[in-house]
């Protein structure tokens, strides 16, 4: 697989934690309960920015394959009408590192408060 398709792609980490909807593991997510501290059940979501239509499917499959290459399990799932990539929260650092190494930019939230 050519990683060129991933270069110049930008993903944004969704702000919540998620979990698999009961009975739909791998195919349907929902926001997780705030008091669920079991990281084995927690997922993070990544949303692709700047693309529409069939191109999103192709890039999301390439993102998932890039993670699979390093044994990080991921699922491309529709959430709130958009395809998103979900990985276990325990794998977040490995996943973002791998994606960055493939040329994917990770959009970060910026704070406007003074750090001093």
Backbone bond lengths (Angstrom), bond angles and torsions (degrees), N, CA, C in turn:
res aa  C-N    CA-C-N  psi(-1)  N-CA   C-N-CA  omega(-1)  CA-C   N-CA-C  phi
1 X - - - 1.444 - - 1.526 109.28 -
2 X 1.297 116.04 137.01 1.451 120.71 177.35 1.525 109.93 -84.07
3 X 1.327 115.69 129.22 1.456 119.66 178.54 1.520 111.87 -83.74
4 X 1.347 117.88 -2.61 1.463 120.65 -179.92 1.512 112.61 -57.51
5 X 1.325 117.11 -32.26 1.458 120.53 -179.30 1.530 111.40 -64.30
6 X 1.322 117.17 -23.87 1.461 121.06 -178.75 1.526 112.77 -84.02
7 X 1.329 116.24 -25.42 1.461 119.03 -178.24 1.516 109.32 -63.99
8 X 1.291 115.77 138.02 1.458 125.49 -178.19 1.520 112.98 74.32
9 X 1.337 118.18 7.02 1.460 120.81 172.48 1.522 108.08 -81.85
10 X 1.313 115.14 148.19 1.458 121.05 179.52 1.517 108.36 -126.76
11 X 1.321 116.07 128.72 1.460 120.84 174.70 1.519 109.49 -117.12
12 X 1.317 114.46 152.29 1.461 121.84 179.12 1.523 107.58 -122.67
13 X 1.327 116.41 131.08 1.462 120.26 177.50 1.518 108.51 -75.17
14 X 1.317 116.03 125.59 1.456 119.81 177.12 1.525 108.89 -65.01
15 X 1.342 117.42 145.12 1.465 120.39 -169.47 1.524 116.70 -73.93
16 X 1.303 118.68 -11.94 1.455 120.57 -177.11 1.517 110.98 -107.12
17 X 1.324 114.62 172.68 1.457 121.39 166.77 1.516 106.78 -98.76
18 X 1.315 115.65 151.32 1.456 120.91 -176.14 1.513 109.25 -129.76
19 X 1.319 115.35 168.31 1.464 121.89 173.22 1.520 107.35 -144.27
20 X 1.325 115.28 163.20 1.458 119.19 177.82 1.510 108.81 -72.66
21 X 1.322 116.17 135.09 1.462 120.61 175.33 1.526 107.58 -64.52
22 X 1.320 116.57 138.77 1.454 122.12 -178.01 1.533 110.62 -52.47
23 X 1.322 115.24 125.23 1.454 121.67 179.05 1.522 114.57 84.82
24 X 1.341 117.63 -0.34 1.463 121.03 -176.74 1.525 112.58 -129.05
25 X 1.330 117.58 34.55 1.460 120.83 -178.53 1.528 110.18 -57.03
26 X 1.323 115.38 127.47 1.451 121.36 179.37 1.511 114.58 89.65
27 X 1.354 116.87 -5.67 1.468 117.69 -176.57 1.521 115.15 -135.02
28 X 1.322 119.06 -14.50 1.469 120.38 -178.43 1.529 109.77 -152.15
29 X 1.331 116.08 128.38 1.462 120.63 -179.14 1.525 110.31 -115.71
30 X 1.326 114.04 163.66 1.458 121.84 173.50 1.526 107.59 -147.44
31 X 1.335 116.99 155.12 1.474 118.36 177.12 1.523 109.53 -57.34
32 X 1.327 116.07 139.98 1.461 119.12 -178.08 1.516 110.33 -83.13
33 X 1.311 114.36 158.66 1.454 121.75 177.99 1.521 108.40 -70.05
34 X 1.317 117.12 135.25 1.466 122.04 -175.13 1.526 112.87 -58.30
35 X 1.324 118.19 -30.75 1.464 119.60 -176.01 1.529 113.23 -92.06
36 X 1.339 118.33 5.14 1.466 121.20 177.29 1.525 108.87 -81.29
37 X 1.312 116.34 105.72 1.470 121.96 -176.73 1.517 112.52 -94.75
38 X 1.324 118.29 1.00 1.455 122.46 -178.96 1.525 109.44 -77.56
39 X 1.337 117.10 101.07 1.459 121.50 -177.45 1.519 112.95 -65.36
40 X 1.325 117.49 -20.76 1.463 120.05 178.12 1.525 110.88 -62.38
41 X 1.327 116.85 -27.70 1.466 121.13 -177.79 1.526 112.78 -98.00
42 X 1.316 118.28 -6.04 1.457 122.22 -174.81 1.527 111.48 -89.28
43 X 1.318 115.79 137.92 1.462 122.17 178.32 1.519 109.55 -122.08
44 X 1.322 115.76 154.20 1.456 121.01 168.99 1.523 106.60 -116.01
45 X 1.315 115.28 150.24 1.452 120.18 -178.87 1.519 111.22 -115.92
46 X 1.314 116.25 142.79 1.461 122.89 176.09 1.521 108.59 -121.91
47 X 1.324 114.96 128.38 1.459 121.51 -179.09 1.525 108.78 -110.00
48 X 1.311 117.11 133.15 1.457 122.84 178.91 1.522 109.48 -79.54
49 X 1.321 116.60 131.05 1.461 121.23 -179.56 1.524 110.65 -103.43
50 X 1.326 116.25 143.80 1.457 121.38 168.94 1.514 117.87 88.63
51 X 1.318 118.45 5.51 1.464 120.24 179.94 1.522 109.67 -127.41
52 X 1.331 114.92 156.58 1.460 120.79 176.39 1.522 109.50 -135.99
53 X 1.320 115.54 162.85 1.454 121.86 171.77 1.509 115.13 66.64
54 X 1.325 114.53 -145.87 1.465 122.75 -174.38 1.526 112.63 -62.48
55 X 1.323 117.30 -29.05 1.472 121.39 179.92 1.536 110.63 -59.12
56 X 1.338 116.97 -36.59 1.465 120.28 179.38 1.530 110.21 -61.36
57 X 1.325 116.67 -45.04 1.469 120.75 -179.17 1.525 110.40 -59.94
58 X 1.316 116.74 -44.95 1.462 121.22 -178.86 1.527 110.71 -62.62
59 X 1.318 116.76 -45.97 1.471 120.34 -178.54 1.518 111.09 -68.68
60 X 1.328 117.80 -41.77 1.465 120.34 179.22 1.530 111.02 -62.00
61 X 1.332 117.00 -39.67 1.467 119.65 176.91 1.520 110.84 -65.10
62 X 1.333 117.26 -36.84 1.469 120.88 177.53 1.535 110.53 -67.98
63 X 1.325 117.35 -39.08 1.473 120.96 176.58 1.527 109.95 -61.49
64 X 1.311 115.96 -47.05 1.464 120.92 179.88 1.532 110.99 -61.91
65 X 1.313 116.73 -40.78 1.471 120.54 178.84 1.530 111.09 -65.49
66 X 1.323 117.01 -40.16 1.469 120.61 178.16 1.525 110.52 -60.10
67 X 1.317 117.11 -37.93 1.466 120.75 178.39 1.525 110.42 -73.44
68 X 1.318 116.55 -38.47 1.461 120.73 177.92 1.522 111.16 -60.94
69 X 1.331 116.60 -33.31 1.464 121.20 179.20 1.523 112.68 -60.53
70 X 1.333 117.23 -24.42 1.470 120.59 178.05 1.534 110.77 -111.02
71 X 1.321 116.15 20.60 1.477 123.00 177.16 1.526 113.88 63.89
72 X 1.329 117.19 31.94 1.465 121.40 171.79 1.526 106.76 -100.57
73 X 1.318 115.60 119.43 1.459 121.30 -178.94 1.524 109.21 -76.97
74 X 1.321 115.94 131.87 1.463 120.93 177.74 1.513 109.06 -141.73
75 X 1.318 115.06 160.29 1.466 121.11 177.48 1.513 109.06 -137.41
76 X 1.328 115.84 136.04 1.462 121.42 173.72 1.521 106.05 -94.09
77 X 1.342 114.99 117.28 1.456 121.68 -173.39 1.521 108.92 -134.11
78 X 1.323 116.26 141.79 1.456 119.46 174.41 1.525 108.90 -76.08
79 X 1.330 115.67 128.98 1.462 121.29 177.19 1.522 107.55 -136.13
80 X 1.312 116.20 123.99 1.463 123.24 -178.05 1.529 111.39 51.31
81 X 1.333 115.71 42.96 1.456 121.90 174.83 1.516 115.93 81.57
82 X 1.327 118.49 3.53 1.468 121.35 -179.84 1.521 110.23 -130.40
83 X 1.337 115.24 145.52 1.456 119.08 175.69 1.522 109.60 -73.06
84 X 1.305 115.45 132.66 1.465 121.59 178.11 1.522 108.07 -133.83
85 X 1.309 115.43 155.52 1.460 122.18 178.35 1.524 107.51 -103.48
86 X 1.317 116.80 125.14 1.459 121.30 -179.06 1.521 110.25 -114.91
87 X 1.336 115.21 134.90 1.465 122.06 176.03 1.517 108.28 -133.38
88 X 1.318 115.48 156.95 1.461 120.23 176.86 1.522 109.51 -61.53
89 X 1.320 116.40 139.61 1.462 120.50 -178.42 1.524 112.19 -58.71
90 X 1.326 117.58 -30.66 1.467 120.82 176.79 1.528 112.06 -64.28
91 X 1.326 117.47 -22.79 1.464 122.53 -178.24 1.526 113.35 -98.99
92 X 1.323 117.65 5.45 1.465 120.89 -174.65 1.525 112.99 -57.06
93 X 1.312 118.27 -47.11 1.461 120.42 -177.78 1.519 111.83 -65.04
94 X 1.318 117.47 -43.80 1.467 120.50 178.04 1.522 110.60 -63.80
95 X 1.328 116.68 -40.69 1.465 120.78 -178.75 1.526 111.43 -65.76
96 X 1.324 117.51 -47.42 1.467 119.19 -178.61 1.526 111.05 -68.20
97 X 1.318 117.42 -35.95 1.467 120.53 177.04 1.524 110.08 -63.41
98 X 1.318 117.48 -45.91 1.465 121.43 179.53 1.527 110.88 -61.68
99 X 1.320 116.82 -44.93 1.464 119.75 -179.15 1.523 111.18 -64.08
100 X 1.327 116.76 -41.01 1.468 119.76 177.31 1.522 110.80 -62.72
101 X 1.333 117.19 -40.02 1.466 121.04 178.28 1.522 112.22 -64.92
102 X 1.322 116.91 -23.57 1.473 121.97 177.87 1.528 111.98 -88.72
103 X 1.337 116.87 0.81 1.462 120.00 177.91 1.512 115.19 97.07
104 X 1.316 117.37 6.79 1.464 121.41 179.50 1.524 108.83 -84.30
105 X 1.326 116.06 133.47 1.467 120.55 175.46 1.524 108.49 -89.22
106 X 1.325 115.52 140.68 1.462 121.53 177.49 1.523 107.35 -107.85
107 X 1.331 116.87 113.57 1.460 120.96 178.83 1.519 108.90 -72.83
108 X 1.306 116.24 132.02 1.460 121.93 -179.02 1.517 110.02 -113.16
109 X 1.322 116.45 147.81 1.454 120.39 174.56 1.524 108.74 -72.94
110 X 1.307 116.19 136.91 1.467 121.13 178.77 1.520 108.82 -103.19
111 X 1.311 115.81 143.16 1.452 120.66 175.99 1.516 109.69 -99.23
112 X 1.321 116.06 145.52 1.458 119.64 179.42 1.523 111.39 -103.02
113 X 1.298 118.18 -1.37 1.458 119.53 178.92 1.524 110.66 -84.62
114 X 1.280 113.58 153.63 1.460 119.56 -179.66 1.514 110.13 -67.55
115 X 1.309 116.79 136.88 1.453 120.90 178.38 1.532 112.29 -88.95
116 X 1.304 117.04 -0.66 1.465 120.11 -178.72 1.487 111.54 -107.51
